[in-house]
Amino acid sequence: MDAKLLNKWHKCKVDIEVLKELSKKSDLKGLQHISIFFGLLVIAGTFAYLTWGTWWSVFWFLVYGNIYSFSNPLWHETGHKTAFKTNFLNEFFYYLSSFMSNFEPIRWRYSHFVHHANTYSTENPFDHEIEYGNDMKETPKKLIINIIPFLDLLFFKKHISFEIIQHALGIKTKVMLDCIPENARVKSIIISRIFVIIWSLIIVWSILTSSWLPMLYLLLPQFYGKTLHKLVAFTQHAGLARNVKDHRFSSREMYLNPILSFLYWKMEFHLTHHMFPTVPSYNLDKLHHHIKEQLPKPNNGLIDAYREIIPALIKQKEDRSYFIKKDIPQLQNV
């Protein structure tokens, strides 16, 4: 494999008129998606409340929490300003979903920019979203911690919420110094303090009412309802090549069932998204079908993806240079 090919960004060929059409944003499509998402959240939350005090409530809170955790793809789509045509709607739901995801919005806006510019980079500049400071021997352990409800509370200092507390205290973390421009750091600190205040108020609310409900609805869903989203999101880059400026080697394309695809804002077409980040998620499947002959073969669902991810993680524990070698069509002509 020619190393030069791995050191250049690659975009698949697509008709410019097709790309222009698929790049159009829509408030209607965005609002339809948002309405269904929050509607499902309200329904699950209502059943959890009505069955409170019974084992059925545990079931419905798990449903509620696992839907709630898919606020992360909402954060992502609005962060790219592609969920809606109107910028106000993108910004409003970006900040709302950032809070729901325990993501401080200023930090993640800038670190996500670095993530797209330097996908899966362990070198400087670091991709803080997925790989900075990662000990590959610990990756399987981290996956287990991420998918078992409440387990990450035992490792809270490594949880993203702890970073918000650090920023709220004025501590300049590595990610702040690496990714956030100096003139934006004060805003990041202020918003972190607002998040911590809101978290504290929710805890006080629960104490004053002698009820877990405020915390279960507003503070803890990302801890007990994270399993499904974490399993899906982990597939984006897991086991693939690092420090390669070609998304065909570092990002995974996958097919999901309609329910997961909806909750995930079609981010299973992750390779397509990295190549064309300005295309709204509701058009990614269409764009994928225009370029799929130029891409590695997509994984057919989560089970198929993990069939290659798990063995790769095991090999990477012993050999950091190992990665899943995808079959790239027409590589010699790139």
N, C-alpha and C positions, 0 to 999 in steps of 0.2 A: 504494500500500500504506500503510495507516494505521500511523504510527510507534508509536502507543500499543499496537498489537497486538504489536509486536516488543519491548515493554518489560515484558511480563508472562509469568509462567510458565504454560504450558498443559499440561493433562493431558486425554487423550482420555477420553471417556465409556465406562465399562465397568460392568457389573452388579456391585454390591458383593459379592454372594455368589460370583460367578465370581472376583473379585479375591482374596477371602479364601482360596478353594480353591487358586488358583494361587500364593499366597504361602506355602503350607506347605512347610517344609523337610524333607529326608529324609536320614538318615545312610546308609540303604541305597543310594539313588541316587548319593550322593556317593562312597561307597566303591566302588561298581561302576565309576564313572568313573575314580577314582584307580587302581584295580587294573588296568584296561585300559591306562591311560596309562603307568604304570610298567612294566607287562608288555611293552608295545611297546618301551619304552626298554631294558629288559633284553635283549630279543631282538636288537634292532639292535646293542647294545653287545657282545653275545656274538659275533655274526657279524663285527663289526669286530676283535675280539680273535683269533678263529680264523683270520682272513685277514690278520693283521698281517704286514707285509713284502711284500704284494702290492698291485697296483692295486685289487683288490676291497676292500681295507681302506679306501681313500679313499672309495669309494662308500658303504660301510656307516657310516663316521664321518659322512659328510654326512647320511645318513638319521638316525643317532643325534642329531646336532647339531640338525637341523631339528625333530625331535620334542622334544628337550630344551628348545629355545627356547620351546615352547608351555607351559613352566612359568609364563610370564607371565600367561596367562589363569587359571591355577590361583591365582597370587598374587591376581589381581583378584577372583575369586569368593570365595575364603576371606577376603579383606580386607573384603568386604561381609557376611561371616558368613552367606552363603547356600548355600555348598557342602554344609554339613552342618547338622543340627539341633542337634548337640552342640557347644557352644562350644569345648571342648578340642580337638576335631578341627579346627575352623576355625583356631584359633590355632596348633596344631602345624604344619599344612600351610601356613599363611600364612608362618610364619618359614622353613620349609624351602624353599618356592617363592620367597620373597624372596631367599634366598641364591642359589638356582639362577638367578634372573633378574638378579642383581647389583643388586638394589634393597634399600637399607637400609630395614627395615620401618617404623620410626617416621616417618621423613621421608615415605614414600609413603602412609602411613595419613592423615597430615594434608594433604598436597598433593592427595591424591585427593578428600578431602572438599571442598577448595576447587574442584577440577575440576568436581565435580558441582554445586556451588552457583553457579559462575561459568564455565560451559562456554565454551571458546574465547575467554576474555576476555584482551585485550591491555592493558586498563586496570586500575587498582587496584580490587579485588584481582586479581592476575595469575593466570592459569591456567598454572602452572609446568609442568604435564605436557606441554602441546603448543605453547603459543604465547608464553610470556613471552620477551621479548627477541628474537623471531624476525624476521630480515630476510627478507621474502618473496622477494627476489631470489635468496636462497641456498637456498630450499626444494627445488628440483629437485636441486641438488647434494647436499643433506643426504639426500634419498631414495636417490640413487645410493650414497652412502657407507654408508647403512644396509643396503643389500641385497647389496653385494658382499663376500664373505667376507674377513675380516681388514683390510679397507680402513680401518675406523674406528680401528685401532691407529696409523695415521699421523696421526690427529687426536685422540689420546687425551685431551687436555685438555678436549675437548668431549664425551667419553664419560661416561656416568653413573657409571662406576666411579671416575673421577677425583674426582667429588664426594664419594664415600665416603672416599677417601684424604684429601681436604681436611678432612672432618668428623673423621676419625681423628686428624688433627693439631691438632684444636681450632679450626680455622678456621670461623668462622660465615659461611656462604654466604648469598647473597640469598634462596634458597629457605628456608633455616633461619629467617632473620629474619622472612620474610613468612608462613610457614605453620606452623611448629612452635612451640607454646606454650613459654614460657621454662622452665616446670617439666619439660618433656619433652626439652629439648635435651641434657641430660647423658646420658640414656639413648640418644639417637641417636648421640652421640659414642662411648659405650661399645660399642654394637653395631657401629658402623663400625670400631672398633679390633679387635673380635673377627673381623669379616670379613677385615680386612687380615692378621691373624695366620694365619687359616686359609688364605688365598691364599698367604702366604709358606711355610707348611708344605707345601702342595701342590708349590710350586716346588722346595723343598728335597728333597722325596720324589723328584721327577723327576731332580734332579741326583744324588742318592745312588744311585739305581737305574740311572742313565744311560739313562733311558727317557722318551719323550714321553707315554706312556700316562696317567699320573696327571693331567697337564695337559689332555690331549685329552678325558678323561672328565669332569673336575671343574672345570676353570678356563676352558677356551677354547671350549666349545660355543656360548656366546652371541656369539662373534666369528666362528666359521666356519659355524655352522648357523643363522644369523639370518634368512636370505633369505625363506623362506616366511612366517614369522610377521610380519616387518616389512612385507611386501607386503600381508598381510591387515589388520594393525592400522592401517596408515597410512590406510586408507579410512574410518576412523571419523568423521573431521571434515574431511578434506582438501577444500579448494576451497569449503567452505561458509561461511555468514555468521559473522562475528565480532561480539562484544559485543552479542549479541541474546539476550534472556531467553526464548527459545522454542526448545526442542530440535528442533522440526520444521525449523528453518532451519539449525541448527548441527550436527546429528548425522545419520548416514546409516544407512538400513535396507537390508539386502542379503540375498540368498539365496546360500547356499553348498552345495557337494556334502556328503554325509553325513560323509566323512572329515575334511575341513577344519572342518566344523561341530562335530564331536566334539572335535577338538584345540583349537578356539577357544572351547569352552564356550558355543557359540551366541551369542557376542557380536556376530555379524553383525546381530542384531536390536538394534542399538546405540541407535537412537532409542527403542525400546520400553524398553530398559534404563535410559536416562536419565530417562524419565518415571516408571518404576516400579522404582527401584533395589533394592527389598526383595524382588522376585520372583526366585526361584532361576533360574539359567540354563536348567535342564532344563525350565522351564515358559515360557520366553520365546517360543518358537514358537507355543505355544497362545495366549498372551496377544496376540501379534501378529495372529493370525487373528480375534480378537475386535474389534480396533481398526483393522485395516488400511484400512478404508474411510475412516478419518479421517486417514490418514497420506499423505505424498507417495508416489509410486510407488517401490517398492524397486528397487534395481539387481539385475539377474539375473546374479550371479556377479562375479568379480574383473575379467574383461575388460570387461564392461559398465560397471563402476564406474570403471575407469581411462580409458575412452573420454571420460568427462566430467571426470575429475580432471586429466589431463595438459594438455588445452587451458586449463583454469582456472588451473593453476599458471603456465603461460606468460603468460596475461593478467595475473595478479597480480604478475608481475615488474615490469610497467610501471604497473599501476593497483592500488594497495593496497585500494581501495574495491570492487573487483570480487569477486563471489561467485556461485556457482551458484544460480540462482533456481529453487527447487523449487516445483512446482505443489501448493499446499496446498488440499485439499478443504474446501469450506464455510467458507473463511476469513472471509467476511463475517458468518457466524453465530457466530464465536468470541467 
